[in-house]
Amino acid sequence: MIADWEKVGDLSGCASIADVGDVLARAYPDELPGRVDNWKHQLWRFITMDTGDLVVMPRKFLGVVSIGRLTGGYEYRSEAAPGFRHTRKVEWVRTQVERTAIGGDLRDSIGAFLTVSELRRRDAAHRVETLAQTGVDPGYKGAVEPPADPDALEQDVRDEGTRQLTARDLIGLWGWQRRTGDVIDFVDRGLAARGLQVAPHFTEVQLDGLVTVSAEETTLTGETTQEPSGTDLGHTPTRAAGEDLSRHWRIGSLPFARDVVTVGFDEPLSRAITRMVQGDFSQLPMANRNNVLRGVVTWESIARAQLGHRGATIAAALDPHPLTAQEQEELFVRIDDIQRHGFLIVTDGDNLVLGILTASDLADQLKLRVEPFILLGEAERRLRRLTDRLPVDELPTGSGVRKTRASGKYLTLGQYPEVLKEDACWARLAWPYEQDDLVRRVTFVKEYRNELAHWDMDAPETKPEALTETKQLLSLLKLIDHDPRPWPAEAPWAGPAVRLATQGSRGRVRSPRVHECDVLILSADEAALSRQIRMAPRGNKCLLAIECKYYTASRVGIGHARNSEGLHSDLRTARNLFVSDTRASSVVKYLSARKRRYEREVVPANVNTVGYTRGQIREAFKIYLGKTAPSTVI
């Protein structure tokens, strides 16, 4: 085993790491002190390793590592060519250990940028010993205590060459809990100031994912080392400061299924089907014994295999070229692929299966990240509406509350606790709650809102208690703040027994969506009640709902028919009618299959279709009058 540093002479006389530093300083007088300090730690490790220690050497371009055992002390070969003089004798125990057989955490440490580093943590010595004997990594499931502060991190890297910790623990060294744009730049600058680099970058993994910190390795001319593409163990460059925040959203930033169920190439297809049904999976990756991806089985590929009578093994239904992604890839670049195919298989640089990211995962994350903002906005809106009736001269003067209202502006969420603390305001509001408790709740939610003021890559679910508190406050506000769907004041709902409400009438329905129709016929009593309480009319009190589609430049399509079906399903009126000015064959087919009423090609010039439409409306009136005033039916 050979170390470089061709300008450095024999180190046999060095009794301490300081002696090695002095030799390096004399050999490289133009190098920066920090770089020389980095080199002295590496050379000191090289010359002081004990005989019998295990050595792991990545073999670039081959996809394997070699594991050996030191059999002798440090030797300086003055007769050798420059760059080949510092040596240690090694007996190579296993020269072809596949990198894919090594756990990702250990593989990251082995692949550190330093020439010489020590593998000390996460039971590394036992795992390397087992790899040397069997070629299998037993792995590690425990936790590792993080450094106490950035200085301790730097010292660990100096002593060992690398230091592994989670992204959460890394940013926590600088006192942060979430990865906002400012925090990312701040931590990047802090690492760079200490001559440290991190791989993968802490924005490329989940918050509790592991990263490896090492010293910035340099060549002997002072230039940063650049490995050829594809020769390292999966590391990616440190993010440039000031990079667009959207680039922080990586595949690895999202929680995705990591305990992936896989199948083997020669296993029966029935086994894949059983696992997919039991686990409610839409796909199963096929991997070899080291978990290297070889393809994927989906319901679609199974159907093709069975229809084509290709056989009853996994190989017959295998898609050998599934869509994959690596954790460091930008999320927004791959969203279209997830939408089209439903999933991406997440792999590392060696094509090992790390997990699956599905469209369902994206939907879950959307809810987690958007829900807090919706709840906070709703709470602020209700607080505003409930306190709007307070006279300006009774508002407190603190926090600029009175000044804000006097200028015609809305109060901020941070100002509402001041309003609720004021006894005169509280008495006028006459809410049936404890004053101190509600002030506490609003104050808590205000602080939560401040924490979420800047959108970042870590979902707000890191504080579930804050989300629960916001929901509870909103529930209390809803009880005292009714939220009707008011009709316009000019809505013409007076007149005879039956009246037409036109231009987008709305029905109150069972689903959260408010359906619209163009003509709604309802009784005068229901119209009067709706106007009185300023609520949409009840669907079961409506006689006839007509959806009208008049299109010239575009076609009436199946989507319009589906909307009409939703109106029918939710309104539950006695009759519904779909009217269009075109033939709309797809609409006719859709509505006929569901036995819904429709009229097509209804235009003033077509007296027949106009007459048919009038007949449908007359029939609705006839049925209504037959129930309420039979003697008036003609």
PLY file of the C-alpha trace (Angstrom):
ply
format ascii 1.0
element vertex 634
property float x
property float y
property float z
element edge 633
property int vertex1
property int vertex2
end_header
0.00 0.00 0.00
1.49 3.30 -1.14
0.92 6.94 -0.13
1.82 9.88 -2.37
3.40 13.19 -1.21
6.46 12.79 -3.39
8.26 15.84 -1.94
8.15 14.40 1.58
11.14 12.35 2.69
11.44 9.53 5.20
8.93 9.86 8.06
10.40 7.11 10.24
11.88 9.67 12.61
8.55 11.43 13.25
7.48 10.78 16.83
4.31 12.88 16.74
1.77 14.36 14.39
3.44 17.73 14.92
6.70 16.32 13.53
4.84 15.20 10.39
3.39 18.68 10.09
6.86 20.25 10.26
8.13 17.95 7.49
5.15 18.82 5.28
5.55 22.56 5.92
9.18 22.40 4.79
8.32 20.31 1.74
5.35 22.47 0.66
6.07 26.02 1.87
3.57 27.60 -0.52
0.57 25.57 0.57
-2.14 26.97 2.87
-1.82 26.03 6.56
-5.24 24.37 6.57
-4.28 22.12 3.67
-1.02 21.13 5.32
-2.94 20.35 8.51
-5.25 18.07 6.51
-2.30 16.22 4.97
-0.48 15.73 8.27
-3.48 13.93 9.77
-3.65 11.59 6.78
0.08 10.80 6.78
0.07 10.31 10.56
-2.71 7.74 10.19
-0.73 6.03 7.43
2.49 5.59 9.40
0.88 4.73 12.78
-1.64 2.07 11.74
-1.03 -1.12 13.72
0.14 -4.33 12.13
-2.95 -6.55 11.81
-5.31 -3.66 11.09
-7.70 -4.12 8.21
-7.35 -1.99 5.08
-10.13 -1.22 2.59
-9.13 0.08 -0.84
-11.77 1.12 -3.43
-10.77 -0.07 -6.90
-11.99 2.56 -9.28
-13.63 1.63 -12.57
-14.17 -1.95 -11.33
-17.12 -1.55 -8.96
-15.35 -3.51 -6.21
-13.19 -2.92 -3.15
-10.25 -4.92 -1.87
-9.82 -5.79 1.80
-6.45 -6.66 3.28
-4.54 -6.86 6.54
-1.38 -4.92 7.39
1.59 -7.25 7.86
4.35 -4.74 8.48
5.21 -1.26 9.66
5.93 1.91 7.73
8.76 1.69 5.16
10.38 4.44 3.12
11.80 3.18 -0.19
14.26 5.80 -1.34
15.11 3.85 -4.50
11.48 3.88 -5.74
10.12 6.45 -8.16
8.72 9.68 -6.63
5.17 9.13 -5.38
5.86 5.44 -4.60
8.21 5.71 -1.61
5.90 5.71 1.43
4.67 2.12 1.78
3.01 -0.43 4.09
2.95 -4.18 3.44
-0.49 -5.69 3.07
-1.80 -9.23 2.69
-4.93 -8.92 0.56
-7.58 -11.18 2.04
-10.43 -10.53 -0.43
-9.80 -8.54 -3.58
-13.22 -8.60 -5.24
-15.85 -7.42 -2.74
-18.71 -5.90 -4.71
-19.45 -2.35 -3.57
-23.13 -3.19 -3.76
-22.62 -5.76 -0.98
-21.57 -2.99 1.41
-24.19 -1.04 3.38
-24.76 2.50 2.17
-23.50 4.14 5.36
-20.22 2.18 5.31
-19.88 2.63 1.56
-20.16 6.40 1.98
-17.36 6.39 4.57
-15.15 4.20 2.39
-15.77 6.50 -0.54
-14.76 9.65 1.32
-12.67 12.14 -0.60
-9.62 11.71 1.67
-6.71 9.50 0.60
-6.40 8.02 4.10
-9.25 7.96 6.63
-10.26 5.81 9.58
-13.46 3.77 9.82
-14.33 3.86 13.49
-18.04 4.39 14.05
-21.20 2.35 13.33
-19.41 -0.93 14.18
-17.17 -0.47 11.13
-14.31 -2.76 12.27
-16.60 -5.76 12.82
-18.41 -5.16 9.55
-15.18 -4.93 7.53
-13.91 -8.11 9.24
-17.11 -9.91 8.24
-16.84 -8.60 4.69
-13.28 -9.89 4.49
-14.36 -13.35 5.64
-17.74 -13.75 3.92
-18.23 -10.89 1.46
-21.43 -9.93 3.31
-22.00 -6.75 5.35
-24.02 -7.48 8.53
-25.06 -3.81 8.67
-25.72 -1.55 11.63
-29.04 -0.52 13.17
-28.01 1.55 16.17
-27.79 5.31 16.63
-24.66 7.44 16.75
-24.35 10.43 19.06
-23.75 13.60 17.01
-20.90 16.03 17.75
-21.58 18.70 20.34
-20.97 21.67 18.02
-19.29 22.62 14.71
-15.86 22.68 16.39
-16.36 19.12 17.63
-17.40 18.08 14.12
-14.23 19.58 12.70
-12.13 17.80 15.30
-13.80 14.44 14.58
-13.01 14.84 10.89
-9.40 15.73 11.72
-9.04 12.67 13.93
-10.89 10.12 11.79
-11.00 11.53 8.28
-14.81 11.36 8.07
-17.82 11.86 10.34
-21.30 10.55 9.66
-24.44 12.14 11.08
-27.99 12.87 10.01
-28.97 16.00 8.09
-31.06 16.98 11.13
-28.04 16.69 13.45
-25.81 18.56 10.98
-27.97 21.69 10.76
-28.65 21.33 14.49
-24.95 22.01 15.17
-25.65 25.58 14.02
-28.90 25.79 16.01
-31.40 25.14 13.19
-34.22 22.63 12.91
-35.44 23.04 9.32
-33.72 23.55 6.00
-34.83 26.94 4.71
-32.89 28.65 1.92
-31.08 30.88 4.40
-30.21 27.95 6.67
-28.80 25.94 3.76
-26.53 28.80 2.71
-25.52 29.45 6.34
-24.52 25.83 6.98
-22.74 25.60 3.61
-20.66 28.65 4.52
-19.96 27.24 7.98
-18.68 23.97 6.49
-16.57 25.75 3.87
-15.02 28.02 6.51
-13.77 24.89 8.30
-12.51 23.25 5.12
-15.23 20.59 5.25
-17.48 19.09 2.61
-20.54 16.86 2.91
-21.72 14.03 0.68
-24.42 13.51 -0.20
-25.35 17.14 0.34
-27.69 17.56 3.30
-30.45 18.83 0.98
-30.38 15.57 -1.00
-31.56 13.28 1.80
-34.48 13.21 4.17
-34.06 15.14 7.38
-33.08 11.95 9.25
-30.96 10.60 6.39
-27.21 10.09 6.82
-24.55 12.35 5.31
-20.77 12.01 5.50
-18.60 15.00 6.36
-14.94 14.97 5.34
-12.14 17.44 4.78
-11.84 19.02 1.37
-9.24 16.87 -0.37
-6.76 18.65 -2.62
-3.96 17.72 -4.99
-0.39 18.53 -4.14
-0.52 21.57 -6.42
-3.32 23.04 -4.33
-6.17 22.31 -6.75
-9.29 20.55 -5.55
-9.31 16.89 -6.54
-11.76 16.07 -9.36
-12.49 12.40 -9.90
-13.56 11.20 -13.36
-17.29 10.78 -13.73
-18.58 7.47 -12.44
-15.48 6.51 -10.46
-16.53 7.50 -6.95
-18.94 5.80 -4.59
-21.95 7.92 -5.33
-21.00 11.35 -3.98
-22.24 14.56 -5.55
-20.70 18.03 -5.42
-21.53 20.47 -2.66
-24.30 22.86 -3.68
-23.19 26.30 -4.82
-24.20 29.12 -2.48
-27.05 31.22 -3.82
-28.49 28.41 -5.95
-32.23 28.69 -6.71
-34.32 27.44 -3.77
-36.36 25.20 -6.08
-33.22 23.13 -6.59
-33.27 22.21 -2.90
-36.29 20.00 -3.50
-34.67 16.67 -4.25
-36.03 13.18 -4.67
-34.30 12.28 -1.40
-35.97 15.18 0.42
-39.32 13.38 0.40
-40.17 10.40 2.57
-40.72 7.43 0.30
-41.12 3.69 0.89
-37.69 2.32 1.78
-38.66 -1.14 3.02
-39.18 -2.30 -0.53
-40.47 -5.79 -1.28
-38.49 -7.26 -4.18
-38.61 -10.47 -6.19
-35.99 -12.64 -7.87
-35.54 -13.31 -11.57
-36.45 -17.01 -11.47
-39.27 -16.83 -8.92
-42.78 -17.85 -10.05
-45.04 -15.06 -11.27
-47.69 -16.17 -8.79
-45.38 -15.10 -5.96
-45.19 -11.57 -7.35
-48.98 -11.45 -7.76
-49.48 -12.66 -4.18
-47.11 -10.05 -2.76
-48.65 -7.26 -4.83
-52.18 -8.15 -3.69
-51.19 -8.59 -0.04
-49.24 -5.35 0.09
-51.59 -3.38 -2.18
-48.61 -2.66 -4.47
-48.82 -1.57 -8.09
-45.26 -2.67 -8.84
-42.43 -4.82 -7.49
-38.74 -4.23 -8.28
-36.69 -7.24 -9.33
-33.23 -7.22 -7.74
-30.28 -9.59 -7.46
-28.84 -10.94 -4.22
-27.09 -7.61 -3.51
-30.28 -5.64 -4.14
-29.07 -4.28 -7.50
-32.04 -3.35 -9.68
-32.63 -5.58 -12.70
-36.17 -4.57 -13.66
-39.71 -4.16 -12.40
-42.96 -6.13 -12.48
-46.23 -4.19 -12.75
-49.86 -5.19 -13.22
-49.54 -4.06 -16.81
-46.48 -6.23 -17.49
-48.18 -9.19 -15.79
-51.23 -8.76 -18.04
-49.03 -8.63 -21.16
-47.17 -11.76 -20.08
-50.36 -13.71 -19.44
-52.11 -12.57 -22.61
-49.01 -13.40 -24.63
-48.56 -16.81 -22.94
-44.91 -15.98 -22.24
-44.54 -18.18 -19.18
-45.20 -18.21 -15.46
-41.94 -16.75 -14.11
-40.92 -13.24 -13.10
-38.64 -13.11 -16.13
-41.66 -13.43 -18.45
-43.36 -10.34 -16.98
-40.23 -8.29 -16.36
-39.86 -4.74 -17.62
-36.05 -4.52 -17.81
-35.92 -0.73 -18.16
-37.96 0.85 -15.36
-37.83 4.55 -14.68
-35.34 5.27 -11.90
-34.15 8.32 -10.02
-31.36 9.09 -7.59
-31.87 10.94 -4.34
-29.89 13.98 -5.46
-32.04 14.59 -8.56
-34.31 17.63 -8.65
-37.85 16.67 -7.71
-39.66 19.07 -10.05
-37.77 17.75 -13.07
-39.15 14.24 -12.42
-42.72 15.03 -11.35
-44.03 14.55 -14.90
-42.53 11.05 -14.97
-44.25 10.19 -11.69
-47.57 11.49 -12.97
-47.35 9.52 -16.23
-46.06 6.23 -14.82
-47.23 6.38 -11.22
-43.83 5.69 -9.64
-40.06 6.02 -9.77
-37.68 3.45 -8.34
-35.08 5.28 -6.27
-31.55 3.89 -6.63
-28.06 4.94 -5.61
-24.97 5.41 -7.75
-24.44 1.65 -7.90
-28.07 1.00 -8.95
-29.03 -0.47 -5.58
-32.73 -0.21 -4.80
-33.27 2.37 -2.06
-37.04 2.70 -2.32
-40.03 3.68 -4.45
-41.53 7.15 -4.83
-45.16 7.02 -5.98
-47.81 9.50 -7.01
-49.54 8.71 -3.71
-46.40 9.85 -1.85
-46.54 13.17 -3.70
-50.21 13.61 -2.79
-49.48 12.90 0.88
-46.69 15.46 0.89
-48.92 18.05 -0.77
-51.42 17.64 2.06
-48.74 17.85 4.74
-47.19 20.98 3.28
-50.30 22.85 2.17
-52.75 22.04 4.99
-51.07 24.27 7.64
-51.24 27.31 5.36
-54.92 26.68 4.56
-55.81 26.28 8.25
-53.87 29.39 9.26
-55.47 31.44 6.50
-58.94 30.28 7.53
-58.31 31.07 11.21
-57.05 34.54 10.34
-60.06 35.19 8.09
-62.53 34.25 10.82
-60.73 36.30 13.44
-60.90 39.28 11.11
-64.61 38.83 10.44
-65.45 38.34 14.11
-63.55 41.42 15.26
-64.50 43.75 12.39
-67.52 45.05 14.36
-65.34 46.40 17.17
-65.25 50.24 17.06
-61.83 51.65 16.20
-61.79 53.91 19.28
-62.22 50.86 21.57
-59.29 48.96 20.10
-56.02 48.84 22.06
-53.27 51.21 21.02
-50.48 48.66 21.55
-48.79 46.87 18.62
-50.27 49.45 16.23
-53.71 47.80 16.35
-55.78 50.98 16.35
-53.54 52.67 13.78
-53.80 49.69 11.44
-57.61 49.59 11.58
-57.92 53.38 11.30
-55.92 53.27 8.06
-58.38 50.76 6.58
-55.94 47.85 6.64
-56.50 44.34 7.98
-54.97 43.38 11.32
-52.19 40.82 11.22
-52.45 37.52 13.05
-49.88 38.84 15.53
-52.16 41.75 16.49
-55.23 39.72 17.41
-53.88 38.61 20.82
-53.65 42.31 21.76
-57.30 42.79 20.80
-58.46 39.78 22.78
-56.46 40.81 25.86
-58.37 44.09 26.03
-61.23 43.56 28.51
-63.54 46.06 26.79
-63.09 44.32 23.44
-63.61 40.91 25.00
-66.81 42.04 26.69
-68.20 43.44 23.45
-67.36 40.26 21.54
-69.21 38.16 24.18
-67.61 34.90 23.10
-68.52 31.87 25.26
-64.88 30.98 25.97
-62.28 31.67 28.64
-60.43 34.82 27.71
-56.98 33.68 28.87
-57.29 30.34 27.09
-58.25 31.87 23.76
-55.49 34.49 24.01
-53.04 31.66 24.63
-54.31 29.71 21.64
-54.15 32.67 19.26
-50.65 33.56 20.50
-49.47 29.98 19.94
-50.91 29.92 16.43
-49.33 33.30 15.71
-45.89 31.90 16.61
-46.55 28.83 14.45
-47.46 31.14 11.57
-44.17 32.99 12.01
-42.25 29.72 11.82
-43.96 28.89 8.54
-43.48 32.34 7.05
-40.83 31.02 4.64
-41.65 28.00 2.50
-38.86 25.43 2.80
-38.06 21.83 1.94
-38.99 20.29 5.30
-42.69 19.66 5.78
-44.46 21.35 8.70
-45.42 17.97 10.15
-42.22 18.23 12.20
-44.51 20.08 14.70
-47.76 18.06 14.79
-48.78 19.64 18.09
-48.81 23.08 16.43
-51.02 21.78 13.63
-53.39 20.26 16.19
-53.55 23.54 18.12
-54.40 25.41 14.91
-57.22 22.97 14.12
-58.62 23.34 17.63
-58.61 27.14 17.41
-60.36 26.98 14.06
-63.03 24.68 15.52
-63.72 27.17 18.31
-63.98 30.05 15.85
-66.35 28.13 13.57
-68.84 27.67 16.40
-69.28 31.42 16.78
-68.69 32.47 13.17
-71.30 31.08 10.79
-70.11 30.77 7.23
-73.11 30.89 4.87
-72.85 30.99 1.10
-74.72 34.25 0.52
-76.63 34.98 -2.64
-76.24 38.42 -4.22
-78.58 40.98 -2.67
-80.16 41.65 -6.06
-81.21 38.02 -6.62
-84.85 38.19 -7.87
-86.56 35.71 -5.57
-89.96 37.29 -5.13
-93.12 36.77 -7.16
-95.62 34.06 -8.00
-95.73 30.50 -6.72
-92.82 29.36 -8.90
-89.93 31.54 -10.05
-86.91 30.99 -12.32
-83.49 31.71 -10.78
-81.03 32.11 -13.66
-77.38 32.93 -14.42
-75.53 30.34 -12.41
-77.85 29.27 -9.62
-76.23 27.19 -6.92
-77.61 24.25 -4.98
-76.55 23.26 -1.48
-75.32 19.71 -1.85
-73.96 16.86 0.21
-70.44 16.95 -1.21
-67.93 19.72 -0.37
-68.18 21.02 -3.94
-70.83 23.60 -4.88
-72.42 22.56 -8.18
-73.83 25.16 -10.54
-76.61 25.07 -13.08
-77.95 27.67 -15.52
-81.65 27.44 -14.64
-83.06 26.36 -11.27
-86.81 26.19 -10.58
-87.89 26.19 -6.95
-90.87 27.15 -4.84
-91.40 30.70 -3.63
-91.32 29.50 -0.01
-87.90 27.93 -0.47
-86.69 31.05 -2.27
-87.93 33.26 0.57
-86.26 31.05 3.18
-82.98 31.05 1.28
-83.09 34.83 0.99
-83.89 35.22 4.67
-81.06 33.08 6.00
-78.80 33.92 3.05
-78.09 30.25 2.35
-78.27 28.32 -0.90
-81.61 26.51 -1.47
-81.98 22.87 -0.51
-81.63 20.46 -3.40
-84.68 18.39 -2.50
-86.83 21.54 -2.66
-85.88 22.28 -6.25
-88.27 21.28 -9.05
-86.00 21.34 -12.06
-82.32 22.02 -12.71
-81.26 22.79 -16.28
-77.63 22.78 -17.42
-77.26 24.71 -20.70
-74.22 24.50 -22.98
-73.97 26.90 -25.91
-70.65 26.48 -27.72
-69.49 27.80 -31.08
-65.69 27.76 -31.11
-65.27 24.58 -29.06
-67.17 21.33 -28.62
-69.43 20.12 -25.87
-67.57 17.12 -24.47
-67.82 14.25 -22.07
-66.52 16.43 -19.21
-69.65 18.57 -19.39
-71.80 15.45 -19.15
-69.90 14.28 -16.09
-70.43 17.65 -14.42
-74.13 17.36 -15.14
-74.14 13.89 -13.59
-72.49 15.29 -10.47
-75.22 17.95 -10.32
-77.89 15.26 -10.59
-76.24 13.07 -7.95
-75.89 15.82 -5.38
-78.94 18.03 -5.97
-81.45 15.19 -5.90
-84.04 17.37 -7.62
-87.16 15.81 -9.08
-85.91 16.43 -12.61
-82.67 17.47 -14.28
-82.19 18.44 -17.90
-79.04 18.83 -20.01
-79.43 21.17 -23.01
-76.85 21.86 -25.73
-76.77 23.61 -29.11
-74.71 20.85 -30.79
-75.17 17.16 -31.52
-72.66 16.18 -28.78
-72.73 12.45 -29.52
-70.44 11.49 -26.62
-72.66 13.42 -24.22
-75.79 11.73 -25.55
-74.21 8.30 -25.16
-73.06 9.06 -21.61
-76.40 10.47 -20.42
-78.49 7.82 -22.18
-76.57 5.06 -20.44
-77.58 6.66 -17.13
-81.17 7.37 -18.18
-80.77 11.13 -17.81
-82.91 13.70 -19.65
-81.30 15.79 -22.38
-82.10 17.84 -25.45
-79.55 18.61 -28.17
-79.32 21.03 -31.11
-81.53 23.49 -29.22
-81.32 26.79 -31.16
-84.07 29.33 -31.96
-84.26 28.23 -35.60
-84.95 24.60 -34.67
-88.62 24.73 -33.66
-88.75 21.00 -32.96
-85.97 20.91 -30.33
-87.22 24.15 -28.78
-90.65 22.56 -28.48
-89.19 19.43 -26.92
-87.36 21.55 -24.34
-90.54 23.47 -23.50
-92.28 20.15 -23.05
-89.65 19.02 -20.52
-90.12 22.22 -18.52
-93.93 21.95 -18.72
-93.72 18.38 -17.45
-91.80 19.53 -14.35
-94.45 22.14 -13.59
-97.21 19.59 -14.18
-95.71 17.12 -11.70
-95.24 19.83 -9.08
-98.77 21.21 -9.44
-100.18 17.68 -9.41
-98.75 17.26 -5.92
-99.48 20.70 -4.52
-102.55 22.02 -6.44
-104.14 19.21 -8.52
-107.15 21.31 -9.56
-104.92 23.74 -11.44
-103.35 21.13 -13.71
-104.35 21.64 -17.33
0 1
1 2
2 3
3 4
4 5
5 6
6 7
7 8
8 9
9 10
10 11
11 12
12 13
13 14
14 15
15 16
16 17
17 18
18 19
19 20
20 21
21 22
22 23
23 24
24 25
25 26
26 27
27 28
28 29
29 30
30 31
31 32
32 33
33 34
34 35
35 36
36 37
37 38
38 39
39 40
40 41
41 42
42 43
43 44
44 45
45 46
46 47
47 48
48 49
49 50
50 51
51 52
52 53
53 54
54 55
55 56
56 57
57 58
58 59
59 60
60 61
61 62
62 63
63 64
64 65
65 66
66 67
67 68
68 69
69 70
70 71
71 72
72 73
73 74
74 75
75 76
76 77
77 78
78 79
79 80
80 81
81 82
82 83
83 84
84 85
85 86
86 87
87 88
88 89
89 90
90 91
91 92
92 93
93 94
94 95
95 96
96 97
97 98
98 99
99 100
100 101
101 102
102 103
103 104
104 105
105 106
106 107
107 108
108 109
109 110
110 111
111 112
112 113
113 114
114 115
115 116
116 117
117 118
118 119
119 120
120 121
121 122
122 123
123 124
124 125
125 126
126 127
127 128
128 129
129 130
130 131
131 132
132 133
133 134
134 135
135 136
136 137
137 138
138 139
139 140
140 141
141 142
142 143
143 144
144 145
145 146
146 147
147 148
148 149
149 150
150 151
151 152
152 153
153 154
154 155
155 156
156 157
157 158
158 159
159 160
160 161
161 162
162 163
163 164
164 165
165 166
166 167
167 168
168 169
169 170
170 171
171 172
172 173
173 174
174 175
175 176
176 177
177 178
178 179
179 180
180 181
181 182
182 183
183 184
184 185
185 186
186 187
187 188
188 189
189 190
190 191
191 192
192 193
193 194
194 195
195 196
196 197
197 198
198 199
199 200
200 201
201 202
202 203
203 204
204 205
205 206
206 207
207 208
208 209
209 210
210 211
211 212
212 213
213 214
214 215
215 216
216 217
217 218
218 219
219 220
220 221
221 222
222 223
223 224
224 225
225 226
226 227
227 228
228 229
229 230
230 231
231 232
232 233
233 234
234 235
235 236
236 237
237 238
238 239
239 240
240 241
241 242
242 243
243 244
244 245
245 246
246 247
247 248
248 249
249 250
250 251
251 252
252 253
253 254
254 255
255 256
256 257
257 258
258 259
259 260
260 261
261 262
262 263
263 264
264 265
265 266
266 267
267 268
268 269
269 270
270 271
271 272
272 273
273 274
274 275
275 276
276 277
277 278
278 279
279 280
280 281
281 282
282 283
283 284
284 285
285 286
286 287
287 288
288 289
289 290
290 291
291 292
292 293
293 294
294 295
295 296
296 297
297 298
298 299
299 300
300 301
301 302
302 303
303 304
304 305
305 306
306 307
307 308
308 309
309 310
310 311
311 312
312 313
313 314
314 315
315 316
316 317
317 318
318 319
319 320
320 321
321 322
322 323
323 324
324 325
325 326
326 327
327 328
328 329
329 330
330 331
331 332
332 333
333 334
334 335
335 336
336 337
337 338
338 339
339 340
340 341
341 342
342 343
343 344
344 345
345 346
346 347
347 348
348 349
349 350
350 351
351 352
352 353
353 354
354 355
355 356
356 357
357 358
358 359
359 360
360 361
361 362
362 363
363 364
364 365
365 366
366 367
367 368
368 369
369 370
370 371
371 372
372 373
373 374
374 375
375 376
376 377
377 378
378 379
379 380
380 381
381 382
382 383
383 384
384 385
385 386
386 387
387 388
388 389
389 390
390 391
391 392
392 393
393 394
394 395
395 396
396 397
397 398
398 399
399 400
400 401
401 402
402 403
403 404
404 405
405 406
406 407
407 408
408 409
409 410
410 411
411 412
412 413
413 414
414 415
415 416
416 417
417 418
418 419
419 420
420 421
421 422
422 423
423 424
424 425
425 426
426 427
427 428
428 429
429 430
430 431
431 432
432 433
433 434
434 435
435 436
436 437
437 438
438 439
439 440
440 441
441 442
442 443
443 444
444 445
445 446
446 447
447 448
448 449
449 450
450 451
451 452
452 453
453 454
454 455
455 456
456 457
457 458
458 459
459 460
460 461
461 462
462 463
463 464
464 465
465 466
466 467
467 468
468 469
469 470
470 471
471 472
472 473
473 474
474 475
475 476
476 477
477 478
478 479
479 480
480 481
481 482
482 483
483 484
484 485
485 486
486 487
487 488
488 489
489 490
490 491
491 492
492 493
493 494
494 495
495 496
496 497
497 498
498 499
499 500
500 501
501 502
502 503
503 504
504 505
505 506
506 507
507 508
508 509
509 510
510 511
511 512
512 513
513 514
514 515
515 516
516 517
517 518
518 519
519 520
520 521
521 522
522 523
523 524
524 525
525 526
526 527
527 528
528 529
529 530
530 531
531 532
532 533
533 534
534 535
535 536
536 537
537 538
538 539
539 540
540 541
541 542
542 543
543 544
544 545
545 546
546 547
547 548
548 549
549 550
550 551
551 552
552 553
553 554
554 555
555 556
556 557
557 558
558 559
559 560
560 561
561 562
562 563
563 564
564 565
565 566
566 567
567 568
568 569
569 570
570 571
571 572
572 573
573 574
574 575
575 576
576 577
577 578
578 579
579 580
580 581
581 582
582 583
583 584
584 585
585 586
586 587
587 588
588 589
589 590
590 591
591 592
592 593
593 594
594 595
595 596
596 597
597 598
598 599
599 600
600 601
601 602
602 603
603 604
604 605
605 606
606 607
607 608
608 609
609 610
610 611
611 612
612 613
613 614
614 615
615 616
616 617
617 618
618 619
619 620
620 621
621 622
622 623
623 624
624 625
625 626
626 627
627 628
628 629
629 630
630 631
631 632
632 633
